[in-house]
Amino acid sequence: MIVEADADAFASLIAPDAALTRLGEGYLFTEGPVWSQHENCLYFSDIPSDVRWRWSPREGMTLDAYPTFKANGLVLDASGTLIACEGVSSAVTRLRPGNVRELLAYHHRGTYLNSPNDVVVRASDSSVYFTDPDYGRWNDYVGRKRSRELNFRGVYRATEGGRGEAQLLVGESDFDQPNGLCFSPDESLLYVNDSDRALIRVFDVAADGTLRDGRVLCSGVGRGFTEEDSEEVREAGHRELHDQGAVDGMKCDQHGNVWVTGPGGVWVISPAGERLGRIRAPEVVGNLTWGGEDLHTLFLMTSTTVHSLPTLVGPARLAHHR
């Protein structure tokens, strides 16, 4: 059994006998999944391979793009256009048809960003929120090895007409390594995890899109990443180290529960901060997203593989959902 319940409420989210289906294998580290309803397909990144893949029930797995500036997090805007966080360029870009690459954010007050990691679009105003740890500057495996120019790692917003400027939304000392993020169903809350501190923080979202009253939703979700961990994963393998997983990718379901990567697979956290249960996976899970015809299929980026899993719930509504 891969489903482990900690609370009775977990049974309403996923069936106790739910099983994983492997969709692909042979990757270095999968990340950044996003489902396109318009195309009925999944896009995801294989960061070290510098590749973006596309999977659909009809065509299976196909190569979508190479190179990708070692893109990590992906999202779709309201028009269905891909937005990517790039580790090599330290930029958030919109990938328009015809191979037109538009810079959305690449600096904060004239200083280049670290390495944007994960990204969401606020449906109410189409503004783009993203995290900026420095993993993409550690080595050439998930980015390009180089020194950091900013002396902190933050959470930002990019707006139309901003000329690449990223608006800092949190205090400079609020996060060690901000990583996954997601909105609550009504977009009144923004959840952001901190991989180094092994916790999830939650902020109130003001009408103007700024963040207020940051507090800890839950803590003790695995352990942080180090540059040495990156080398250890390459040498030992994602399967052997999956019980040491950390908060990374994160999505909110339609009821407001937070589904986040953690030790052993995916943890499901209630809006009150209670762990409802866990989904065990065969390798380190980097990220997840819902998709499929009814948006009740959970796609898991399981390191060197990709899996799908049926659920009884769907996602919080996103900007590109019909």
FILUMRO-429973 format. One record per residue (C-alpha): residue number from 1; residue in three letters; y, x, z. Coordinates in steps of 0.5 Angstrom, whole numbers, padded with zeros to 4 digits, always signed. Example, Ala and Ser with C-alpha at 12.3 -4.5 7.8 and 13.67 -1.06 7.14 Angstrom:
 num residuo    yy    xx    zz
   1     ALA -0009 +0025 +0016
   2     SER -0002 +0027 +0014
//
This chain:
 num residuo    yy    xx    zz
   1     MET +0000 +0000 +0000
   2     ILE +0007 +0003 -0002
   3     VAL +0011 -0003 +0002
   4     GLU +0012 -0002 +0009
   5     ALA +0016 -0007 +0013
   6     ASP +0020 -0006 +0019
   7     ALA +0022 -0013 +0020
   8     ASP +0020 -0020 +0018
   9     ALA +0026 -0021 +0013
  10     PHE +0023 -0015 +0008
  11     ALA +0018 -0020 +0006
  12     SER +0023 -0024 +0002
  13     LEU +0025 -0018 -0001
  14     ILE +0019 -0015 -0004
  15     ALA +0012 -0017 -0004
  16     PRO +0007 -0014 +0000
  17     ASP +0002 -0012 -0005
  18     ALA +0008 -0010 -0010
  19     ALA +0006 -0004 -0014
  20     LEU +0009 +0002 -0018
  21     THR +0008 +0003 -0026
  22     ARG +0009 +0009 -0029
  23     LEU +0014 +0009 -0035
  24     GLY +0015 +0017 -0036
  25     GLU +0013 +0024 -0034
  26     GLY +0015 +0031 -0035
  27     TYR +0022 +0031 -0033
  28     LEU +0025 +0036 -0029
  29     PHE +0029 +0032 -0024
  30     THR +0031 +0024 -0026
  31     GLU +0038 +0021 -0024
  32     GLY +0043 +0016 -0026
  33     PRO +0039 +0010 -0028
  34     VAL +0043 +0004 -0031
  35     TRP +0040 -0002 -0034
  36     SER +0044 -0005 -0040
  37     GLN +0043 -0013 -0041
  38     HIS +0046 -0013 -0048
  39     GLU +0041 -0007 -0051
  40     ASN +0035 -0009 -0046
  41     CYS +0034 -0002 -0044
  42     LEU +0035 +0003 -0039
  43     TYR +0039 +0009 -0039
  44     PHE +0038 +0015 -0034
  45     SER +0039 +0023 -0034
  46     ASP +0035 +0029 -0033
  47     ILE +0040 +0033 -0030
  48     PRO +0037 +0040 -0031
  49     SER +0034 +0039 -0038
  50     ASP +0041 +0037 -0040
  51     VAL +0038 +0030 -0043
  52     ARG +0040 +0023 -0043
  53     TRP +0034 +0018 -0044
  54     ARG +0033 +0011 -0046
  55     TRP +0027 +0007 -0044
  56     SER +0026 -0001 -0047
  57     PRO +0020 -0005 -0047
  58     ARG +0020 -0005 -0054
  59     GLU +0021 +0002 -0056
  60     GLY +0018 +0006 -0050
  61     MET +0022 +0012 -0048
  62     THR +0026 +0016 -0053
  63     LEU +0031 +0021 -0053
  64     ASP +0038 +0019 -0053
  65     ALA +0043 +0025 -0052
  66     TYR +0043 +0032 -0052
  67     PRO +0047 +0036 -0049
  68     THR +0050 +0032 -0044
  69     PHE +0054 +0037 -0040
  70     LYS +0049 +0036 -0035
  71     ALA +0051 +0029 -0033
  72     ASN +0048 +0026 -0027
  73     GLY +0051 +0019 -0025
  74     LEU +0051 +0013 -0030
  75     VAL +0054 +0006 -0030
  76     LEU +0057 +0001 -0035
  77     ASP +0064 -0002 -0036
  78     ALA +0065 -0009 -0037
  79     SER +0065 -0008 -0044
  80     GLY +0058 -0004 -0044
  81     THR +0060 +0003 -0045
  82     LEU +0057 +0008 -0041
  83     ILE +0061 +0012 -0036
  84     ALA +0058 +0019 -0034
  85     CYS +0059 +0024 -0028
  86     GLU +0058 +0031 -0031
  87     GLY +0056 +0037 -0027
  88     VAL +0058 +0042 -0032
  89     SER +0065 +0040 -0034
  90     SER +0067 +0037 -0027
  91     ALA +0069 +0031 -0030
  92     VAL +0068 +0023 -0031
  93     THR +0068 +0021 -0038
  94     ARG +0067 +0015 -0042
  95     LEU +0062 +0015 -0048
  96     ARG +0065 +0011 -0053
  97     PRO +0061 +0009 -0060
  98     GLY +0062 +0015 -0065
  99     ASN +0061 +0020 -0060
 100     VAL +0068 +0020 -0058
 101     ARG +0068 +0022 -0051
 102     GLU +0074 +0020 -0046
 103     LEU +0076 +0024 -0040
 104     LEU +0077 +0019 -0034
 105     ALA +0078 +0024 -0029
 106     TYR +0078 +0031 -0028
 107     HIS +0083 +0033 -0023
 108     HIS +0086 +0032 -0016
 109     ARG +0094 +0033 -0016
 110     GLY +0093 +0039 -0021
 111     THR +0086 +0042 -0018
 112     TYR +0080 +0041 -0022
 113     LEU +0075 +0037 -0019
 114     ASN +0068 +0040 -0016
 115     SER +0062 +0036 -0019
 116     PRO +0063 +0028 -0020
 117     ASN +0056 +0026 -0018
 118     ASP +0055 +0018 -0017
 119     VAL +0060 +0013 -0020
 120     VAL +0061 +0005 -0020
 121     VAL +0066 +0000 -0023
 122     ARG +0069 -0005 -0019
 123     ALA +0068 -0012 -0023
 124     SER +0075 -0015 -0021
 125     ASP +0079 -0010 -0024
 126     SER +0075 -0005 -0028
 127     SER +0077 +0001 -0024
 128     VAL +0072 +0007 -0023
 129     TYR +0070 +0010 -0016
 130     PHE +0066 +0016 -0016
 131     THR +0064 +0021 -0011
 132     ASP +0065 +0029 -0012
 133     PRO +0061 +0034 -0008
 134     ASP +0060 +0041 -0010
 135     TYR +0052 +0041 -0012
 136     GLY +0054 +0042 -0020
 137     ARG +0058 +0049 -0018
 138     TRP +0052 +0051 -0014
 139     ASN +0047 +0054 -0020
 140     ASP +0046 +0053 -0027
 141     TYR +0040 +0048 -0025
 142     VAL +0044 +0042 -0024
 143     GLY +0051 +0044 -0027
 144     ARG +0054 +0051 -0028
 145     LYS +0055 +0056 -0022
 146     ARG +0062 +0058 -0021
 147     SER +0067 +0058 -0015
 148     ARG +0070 +0051 -0012
 149     GLU +0077 +0050 -0013
 150     LEU +0078 +0044 -0008
 151     ASN +0077 +0046 -0001
 152     PHE +0074 +0039 +0001
 153     ARG +0069 +0034 -0002
 154     GLY +0072 +0027 -0003
 155     VAL +0071 +0020 -0006
 156     TYR +0076 +0018 -0011
 157     ARG +0078 +0012 -0016
 158     ALA +0080 +0013 -0023
 159     THR +0085 +0008 -0027
 160     GLU +0087 +0007 -0034
 161     GLY +0093 +0011 -0036
 162     GLY +0092 +0016 -0030
 163     ARG +0091 +0022 -0035
 164     GLY +0085 +0024 -0031
 165     GLU +0088 +0024 -0024
 166     ALA +0083 +0022 -0019
 167     GLN +0086 +0018 -0013
 168     LEU +0083 +0021 -0007
 169     LEU +0081 +0015 -0002
 170     VAL +0079 +0018 +0004
 171     GLY +0081 +0023 +0009
 172     GLU +0079 +0030 +0007
 173     SER +0075 +0031 +0013
 174     ASP +0071 +0025 +0012
 175     PHE +0065 +0027 +0008
 176     ASP +0061 +0034 +0008
 177     GLN +0057 +0032 +0001
 178     PRO +0059 +0025 -0001
 179     ASN +0054 +0022 -0006
 180     GLY +0051 +0015 -0007
 181     LEU +0056 +0009 -0007
 182     CYS +0056 +0002 -0008
 183     PHE +0060 -0005 -0007
 184     SER +0057 -0011 -0003
 185     PRO +0056 -0017 -0007
 186     ASP +0063 -0020 -0006
 187     GLU +0066 -0012 -0007
 188     SER +0070 -0013 +0000
 189     LEU +0066 -0007 +0002
 190     LEU +0064 +0000 -0001
 191     TYR +0058 +0004 +0002
 192     VAL +0058 +0011 +0001
 193     ASN +0053 +0016 +0004
 194     ASP +0054 +0023 +0006
 195     SER +0047 +0027 +0004
 196     ASP +0049 +0033 +0009
 197     ARG +0050 +0028 +0015
 198     ALA +0044 +0024 +0013
 199     LEU +0048 +0018 +0014
 200     ILE +0051 +0012 +0010
 201     ARG +0059 +0010 +0012
 202     VAL +0062 +0003 +0010
 203     PHE +0069 +0002 +0008
 204     ASP +0073 -0005 +0008
 205     VAL +0076 -0005 +0001
 206     ALA +0083 -0008 +0001
 207     ALA +0086 -0012 -0005
 208     ASP +0090 -0006 -0008
 209     GLY +0083 -0002 -0008
 210     THR +0084 +0003 -0003
 211     LEU +0079 +0004 +0003
 212     ARG +0080 +0002 +0010
 213     ASP +0077 +0003 +0017
 214     GLY +0071 +0007 +0015
 215     ARG +0065 +0007 +0020
 216     VAL +0058 +0009 +0020
 217     LEU +0053 +0004 +0018
 218     CYS +0047 +0008 +0020
 219     SER +0045 +0015 +0021
 220     GLY +0039 +0019 +0021
 221     VAL +0037 +0018 +0014
 222     GLY +0033 +0025 +0012
 223     ARG +0037 +0031 +0012
 224     GLY +0042 +0034 +0008
 225     PHE +0041 +0039 +0002
 226     THR +0043 +0046 +0002
 227     GLU +0043 +0051 -0004
 228     GLU +0036 +0054 -0002
 229     ASP +0033 +0047 -0002
 230     SER +0035 +0047 -0010
 231     GLU +0031 +0053 -0010
 232     GLU +0025 +0051 -0006
 233     VAL +0024 +0044 -0010
 234     ARG +0023 +0048 -0016
 235     GLU +0018 +0053 -0013
 236     ALA +0014 +0048 -0009
 237     GLY +0015 +0041 -0013
 238     HIS +0018 +0034 -0011
 239     ARG +0011 +0031 -0009
 240     GLU +0010 +0036 -0004
 241     LEU +0017 +0035 -0001
 242     HIS +0018 +0028 -0002
 243     ASP +0018 +0027 +0006
 244     GLN +0024 +0031 +0007
 245     GLY +0028 +0026 +0002
 246     ALA +0035 +0025 +0004
 247     VAL +0041 +0020 +0002
 248     ASP +0042 +0020 -0005
 249     GLY +0042 +0014 -0010
 250     MET +0044 +0007 -0007
 251     LYS +0045 +0000 -0009
 252     CYS +0046 -0006 -0006
 253     ASP +0042 -0013 -0007
 254     GLN +0045 -0020 -0008
 255     HIS +0044 -0021 -0001
 256     GLY +0048 -0015 +0001
 257     ASN +0042 -0011 +0003
 258     VAL +0043 -0003 +0002
 259     TRP +0037 +0000 -0002
 260     VAL +0038 +0008 -0001
 261     THR +0033 +0014 -0002
 262     GLY +0031 +0017 +0004
 263     PRO +0025 +0021 +0007
 264     GLY +0018 +0018 +0003
 265     GLY +0022 +0014 -0002
 266     VAL +0027 +0008 -0001
 267     TRP +0029 +0005 +0005
 268     VAL +0032 -0002 +0005
 269     ILE +0038 -0003 +0010
 270     SER +0041 -0009 +0012
 271     PRO +0049 -0011 +0013
 272     ALA +0048 -0010 +0020
 273     GLY +0045 -0003 +0019
 274     GLU +0038 -0005 +0021
 275     ARG +0032 -0001 +0017
 276     LEU +0028 -0007 +0014
 277     GLY +0023 -0003 +0011
 278     ARG +0021 +0003 +0006
 279     ILE +0018 +0003 -0001
 280     ARG +0014 +0009 -0001
 281     ALA +0014 +0014 -0008
 282     PRO +0010 +0019 -0010
 283     GLU +0016 +0024 -0011
 284     VAL +0023 +0025 -0008
 285     VAL +0027 +0019 -0011
 286     GLY +0034 +0021 -0013
 287     ASN +0036 +0014 -0015
 288     LEU +0035 +0007 -0017
 289     THR +0037 +0001 -0021
 290     TRP +0035 -0006 -0022
 291     GLY +0034 -0009 -0029
 292     GLY +0029 -0013 -0034
 293     GLU +0030 -0019 -0037
 294     ASP +0031 -0023 -0030
 295     LEU +0034 -0017 -0026
 296     HIS +0028 -0017 -0021
 297     THR +0025 -0010 -0023
 298     LEU +0027 -0004 -0019
 299     PHE +0027 +0002 -0023
 300     LEU +0026 +0009 -0019
 301     MET +0028 +0016 -0021
 302     THR +0022 +0019 -0018
 303     SER +0024 +0027 -0020
 304     THR +0019 +0029 -0025
 305     THR +0017 +0022 -0027
 306     VAL +0020 +0015 -0028
 307     HIS +0017 +0008 -0024
 308     SER +0018 +0001 -0024
 309     LEU +0017 -0004 -0019
 310     PRO +0018 -0012 -0018
 311     THR +0022 -0015 -0013
 312     LEU +0024 -0022 -0010
 313     VAL +0031 -0020 -0011
 314     GLY +0036 -0018 -0016
 315     PRO +0042 -0013 -0015
 316     ALA +0049 -0015 -0013
 317     ARG +0053 -0017 -0019
 318     LEU +0056 -0011 -0023
 319     ALA +0062 -0011 -0028
 320     HIS +0057 -0011 -0034
 321     HIS +0053 -0016 -0032
 322     ARG +0053 -0023 -0036
//
